[in-house]
Amino acid sequence: MQNPFTSNQIKNYLLLYAAVVVIMVIFYLLNTSFNNIATHERKVFDERAVNLNKKADVEDAQKKDANRSSIRLLKKAY
């Protein structure tokens, strides 16, 4: 078996690897330069109204949960 360092096989593989990397970089640069990314305006919401509604919903849910319980307690302790 021949030594790969003396038969220039390693050099050919390194050149092939470098060529693949260069081609990948070129494709990346072309895709990023010609692909326009659409920008959207940032929406601003009124946080106070949302928080008030959430608080009211949480209070209503707590009242409903207090009236109906999934655990029924016994009248006597054994």
C-alpha distances in whole Angstrom, upper triangle without the diagonal:
4,7,9,12,12,11,14,13,15,18,18,18,20,23,23,24,26,28,28,30,32,33,34,36,38,39,40,42,44,45,46,48,49,50,54,54,58,60,63,66,66,69,71,73,76,75,78,79,76,77,80,79,77,79,82,79,78,82,83,80,81,84,83,81,84,86,84,81,79,80,83,85,87,91,91,88,88
4,6,9,8,7,11,10,12,15,15,16,18,20,21,22,24,25,26,28,30,31,32,34,36,37,39,40,42,43,45,46,48,49,52,53,57,59,62,65,65,68,70,72,75,74,78,79,76,76,80,79,76,79,82,79,78,82,83,80,81,85,84,81,84,87,84,82,80,81,84,86,88,92,92,90,89
4,5,6,6,9,9,10,12,14,14,16,18,19,20,22,24,25,26,28,30,31,32,34,36,37,38,40,41,43,44,46,47,50,51,55,57,60,63,63,66,68,70,73,72,76,77,74,74,78,77,75,77,80,77,76,80,81,78,79,83,82,80,83,85,83,81,78,79,83,84,87,90,90,88,87
4,6,5,6,5,6,9,10,11,12,14,15,16,18,20,21,22,24,26,27,29,30,32,33,35,36,38,39,41,42,43,47,47,51,53,56,59,59,62,65,67,70,69,72,73,70,71,75,74,71,74,77,74,73,77,78,75,76,80,79,77,80,82,80,78,76,77,81,82,85,88,89,86,86
4,6,6,7,6,8,10,11,12,14,16,16,18,20,21,22,24,26,27,28,30,32,33,34,36,38,39,40,42,43,46,47,51,53,56,59,59,62,64,66,70,69,72,73,70,71,75,74,72,74,77,75,74,77,79,76,77,81,80,78,81,83,81,79,77,78,82,83,86,89,90,87,87
4,6,8,9,10,12,13,14,16,18,19,20,22,24,25,26,28,30,31,32,34,35,37,38,40,41,42,44,46,49,50,54,56,59,62,62,65,68,70,73,72,75,77,74,74,78,78,75,78,80,78,77,81,82,80,81,84,84,81,84,87,85,83,81,82,85,87,90,93,93,91,91
4,6,8,9,10,12,13,14,16,18,19,20,22,24,25,26,28,30,31,32,34,35,37,38,40,41,43,44,48,49,52,55,58,61,61,64,67,69,72,72,75,76,73,74,78,77,75,77,80,78,77,81,82,79,80,84,83,81,84,86,84,82,80,81,85,87,89,93,93,91,91
4,5,5,6,9,10,11,13,14,15,17,19,20,21,23,25,26,27,29,31,32,33,35,37,38,39,41,44,45,49,51,54,57,58,61,64,66,69,68,72,73,70,71,75,74,72,74,77,75,74,78,79,77,78,81,81,79,82,84,82,80,78,80,83,85,88,91,92,89,89
4,5,5,6,9,10,11,12,14,15,17,19,20,21,23,25,26,27,29,31,32,33,35,36,38,39,42,44,47,49,52,56,56,59,62,64,67,66,70,71,68,69,72,72,69,72,75,72,72,75,76,74,75,79,78,76,79,81,79,77,75,76,80,82,85,88,89,86,86
4,5,5,6,9,10,11,12,14,15,17,18,20,21,23,24,26,27,29,30,32,33,35,36,37,41,42,45,47,50,53,54,57,59,61,65,64,67,68,65,66,70,69,67,69,72,70,69,73,74,71,72,76,75,73,76,79,77,75,73,74,78,80,82,86,86,84,84
4,6,5,6,9,10,11,12,14,15,16,18,20,21,22,24,26,27,29,30,32,33,35,36,39,40,44,46,49,52,53,56,59,61,64,63,67,68,65,66,70,69,67,70,73,71,70,73,75,72,73,77,76,75,77,80,78,76,74,76,80,81,84,88,88,86,86
4,5,5,6,9,10,10,12,14,15,17,18,20,21,23,24,26,27,29,30,32,33,34,38,39,43,45,48,51,52,55,58,60,64,63,67,68,65,66,69,69,67,69,72,70,69,73,74,71,73,76,76,74,77,79,77,76,74,75,79,81,84,87,88,86,86
4,5,5,6,9,10,11,12,14,15,17,18,20,21,23,24,26,27,29,30,32,33,36,37,41,43,46,49,50,53,55,58,61,60,64,65,62,63,66,66,63,66,69,67,66,70,71,68,69,73,72,70,73,76,74,72,70,72,75,77,80,83,84,82,82
4,5,5,6,9,10,11,12,14,15,17,18,20,21,23,24,26,27,29,30,31,35,36,39,41,44,47,48,51,54,56,59,58,62,63,60,61,65,64,62,65,67,65,65,68,70,67,68,72,71,70,73,75,73,72,70,71,75,77,80,83,84,82,82
4,5,5,6,9,10,10,12,14,15,16,18,20,21,22,24,26,27,29,30,33,35,38,40,44,47,48,51,54,56,59,59,62,63,61,62,65,65,63,66,68,66,66,69,71,68,70,73,73,71,74,76,75,73,71,73,77,79,82,85,86,84,84
4,5,5,6,9,10,11,12,14,15,17,19,20,21,23,25,26,27,28,32,33,37,39,42,45,46,49,52,54,58,57,61,62,59,60,64,63,61,64,66,64,64,68,69,66,68,71,70,69,72,74,72,71,69,71,75,77,79,83,84,82,82
4,5,5,6,9,10,11,12,14,16,17,19,20,21,23,24,26,27,30,31,35,37,40,43,44,47,49,52,55,54,58,59,56,57,61,60,58,61,63,61,61,64,65,63,65,68,67,66,69,71,69,68,66,68,71,73,76,80,81,79,79
4,5,5,6,9,10,11,12,14,15,17,18,20,21,22,24,26,29,30,34,36,39,42,43,46,48,51,54,54,57,58,56,57,61,60,58,61,63,62,61,65,66,64,65,69,68,67,70,72,70,69,67,69,73,75,78,81,82,80,80
4,5,5,6,9,10,11,12,14,15,17,18,20,21,23,24,27,29,33,35,38,41,42,46,48,51,54,54,58,59,56,57,61,60,58,61,64,62,62,65,66,64,66,69,69,67,70,73,71,70,68,70,74,76,79,82,83,81,82
4,5,5,6,9,10,11,12,14,15,17,18,20,21,22,26,27,31,33,36,39,40,43,46,48,52,51,55,56,53,55,58,57,55,58,61,59,59,62,63,61,63,66,65,64,67,69,68,66,65,66,70,72,75,79,80,78,78
4,5,5,6,9,10,11,12,14,15,17,18,20,21,24,25,29,31,34,37,38,41,44,46,49,49,53,54,51,52,56,55,53,56,59,57,56,60,61,59,61,64,63,62,65,68,66,65,63,65,69,71,74,77,78,76,77
4,5,5,6,9,10,11,12,14,15,16,18,20,23,24,28,30,34,37,38,41,44,46,50,50,53,54,52,53,57,56,55,57,60,58,58,62,63,61,62,66,65,64,67,70,68,67,66,67,71,73,77,80,81,79,80
4,5,5,6,9,10,11,12,14,15,17,18,21,23,27,29,32,36,37,40,43,46,49,49,53,54,51,53,56,55,54,57,59,57,57,61,62,60,62,65,64,63,66,69,67,66,65,67,70,73,76,79,80,79,79
4,5,5,6,9,10,11,12,14,16,16,20,21,24,27,30,33,34,37,40,42,46,46,50,50,48,49,53,52,50,53,56,54,54,57,58,56,58,61,61,60,63,65,63,62,61,63,67,69,72,75,77,75,76
4,5,5,6,9,10,11,12,14,15,18,19,23,25,29,32,33,36,39,41,45,45,48,49,47,48,52,51,50,53,55,53,53,57,58,56,58,61,61,60,63,65,64,63,62,64,67,70,73,76,77,76,77
4,5,5,6,9,10,11,12,14,17,19,23,25,29,32,33,36,39,42,46,46,50,50,48,50,53,53,51,54,57,55,55,59,60,58,60,63,63,62,65,67,66,65,64,66,70,72,75,78,80,78,79
4,5,5,6,9,10,11,12,15,17,21,23,27,30,31,34,38,40,44,44,48,48,46,48,51,50,49,52,54,52,53,56,57,55,58,61,60,59,62,64,63,62,61,63,67,69,73,76,77,76,77
4,5,5,6,9,10,10,14,15,18,21,24,27,28,32,35,37,41,41,45,45,43,44,48,47,46,49,51,50,50,53,54,53,55,58,57,56,60,62,60,60,59,61,64,67,70,73,75,73,74
4,6,5,6,9,10,13,14,18,20,24,27,28,32,34,37,41,41,45,46,44,45,49,48,47,50,52,51,51,55,56,54,56,59,59,58,61,64,63,62,61,63,67,69,73,76,77,76,77
4,6,5,6,8,11,14,17,20,23,27,29,32,35,38,41,42,46,46,44,46,49,49,48,51,53,52,52,56,56,55,57,60,60,59,62,64,63,63,62,64,68,70,74,77,78,77,78
4,6,6,6,9,11,15,17,21,24,26,29,32,35,39,39,43,43,41,43,46,45,44,48,50,48,49,52,53,51,54,57,56,56,59,61,60,59,58,61,64,67,70,73,75,74,75
4,6,5,8,9,13,15,19,22,23,27,30,32,36,37,40,41,39,41,44,44,43,46,48,46,47,50,51,50,52,55,55,54,57,59,59,58,57,60,63,66,69,72,74,73,74
4,6,8,10,13,16,19,22,24,28,31,34,37,38,42,43,41,43,46,46,45,48,50,49,49,53,54,53,55,58,57,57,60,62,61,61,60,63,67,69,72,75,77,76,77
4,6,9,12,15,19,22,24,28,31,34,38,39,42,43,41,43,46,45,45,48,50,49,50,53,54,53,55,58,57,57,60,62,61,61,60,63,67,69,73,76,78,76,78
4,6,9,13,16,19,22,25,28,31,34,35,39,39,37,40,43,42,41,45,46,45,46,49,50,49,51,54,54,53,57,58,57,57,57,59,63,65,69,72,74,73,74
4,6,9,13,16,18,22,25,28,32,33,36,37,35,37,40,40,39,42,44,43,44,48,48,47,50,52,52,52,55,57,56,56,56,59,62,65,68,71,73,72,74
4,6,10,13,15,18,22,24,28,29,33,33,31,34,37,36,36,39,41,39,40,44,44,44,46,49,48,48,51,53,53,53,52,55,59,61,65,67,70,69,70
4,7,10,13,15,19,22,25,27,30,30,29,31,34,34,33,37,38,37,38,42,42,42,44,47,46,47,50,52,51,51,51,54,57,60,64,66,68,68,70
4,7,9,12,16,19,22,24,27,28,26,29,32,31,31,34,36,35,36,39,40,40,42,45,45,45,48,50,49,50,50,53,56,58,62,65,67,66,68
4,6,9,12,15,19,20,24,24,23,25,28,28,28,31,33,32,33,36,37,37,39,42,42,42,45,47,47,47,47,50,53,56,60,62,64,64,66
4,6,9,13,16,18,21,22,21,23,26,26,26,29,31,30,32,35,36,36,38,40,41,41,44,46,46,47,47,50,53,55,59,61,64,63,66
4,7,10,13,15,18,19,18,20,23,23,23,26,28,28,29,32,33,33,35,37,38,38,41,43,43,44,44,47,50,52,56,58,61,60,62
4,6,10,12,15,15,15,17,20,20,20,23,25,24,26,29,30,30,32,34,35,36,38,40,40,41,42,45,48,50,54,56,58,58,60
4,7,9,12,13,12,15,17,17,18,21,22,23,24,27,28,28,30,32,33,34,36,38,39,40,41,43,46,49,52,54,57,56,59
4,6,9,9,9,11,13,14,15,17,19,19,21,23,24,25,27,29,30,31,33,35,35,37,38,40,43,45,49,51,53,53,56
4,6,6,7,9,11,12,13,15,16,17,19,21,22,23,25,27,28,29,31,33,34,35,37,39,42,44,48,49,52,52,55
4,6,5,6,9,10,11,12,14,15,16,18,20,21,22,25,26,27,29,31,32,33,34,37,39,41,45,47,49,49,52
4,5,5,6,9,10,11,12,14,15,17,19,20,21,23,25,26,27,29,31,32,34,36,39,40,44,45,48,48,51
4,6,5,6,9,10,11,12,14,16,17,19,20,22,23,25,26,28,29,31,33,35,38,39,43,44,47,47,50
4,5,5,6,9,10,11,12,14,16,17,18,20,21,22,24,26,27,29,30,33,35,37,41,43,45,45,48
4,5,5,6,9,10,10,12,14,15,16,18,20,21,22,25,26,27,29,31,34,35,39,41,43,43,46
4,5,5,6,9,10,11,12,14,15,17,19,20,21,23,25,26,28,31,33,35,38,40,42,43,46
4,5,5,6,9,10,11,12,14,16,17,18,20,22,23,25,26,29,31,33,37,38,41,42,45
4,5,5,6,9,10,10,12,14,15,16,18,20,21,22,24,27,29,31,35,36,39,39,42
4,5,5,6,9,10,11,12,14,15,17,19,20,21,24,26,28,30,33,35,37,37,40
4,5,5,6,9,10,11,12,14,15,17,19,21,23,25,27,29,33,34,37,37,40
4,5,5,6,9,10,11,12,14,16,17,18,20,23,25,27,31,33,36,36,39
4,5,5,6,9,10,10,12,14,16,17,18,21,23,25,29,30,33,33,36
4,5,5,6,9,10,11,13,15,16,19,21,23,24,28,29,32,32,35
4,5,5,6,9,10,11,13,15,17,20,22,24,27,28,31,32,35
4,5,5,6,9,10,11,12,14,17,19,21,25,27,30,30,33
4,5,5,6,9,10,11,14,16,18,19,23,24,27,27,30
4,5,5,6,9,11,14,16,17,19,22,23,26,27,30
4,5,5,6,9,12,14,16,18,21,23,26,27,30
4,5,5,6,9,11,13,15,19,21,24,24,27
4,6,7,10,11,12,14,17,18,21,22,25
4,7,10,12,12,14,17,18,21,22,26
4,7,9,10,12,15,17,20,22,24
4,5,7,10,13,15,18,19,21
4,6,10,13,16,18,19,21
4,6,10,13,15,15,17
4,7,9,12,13,15
4,7,9,9,12
4,5,7,9
4,7,10
4,6
4
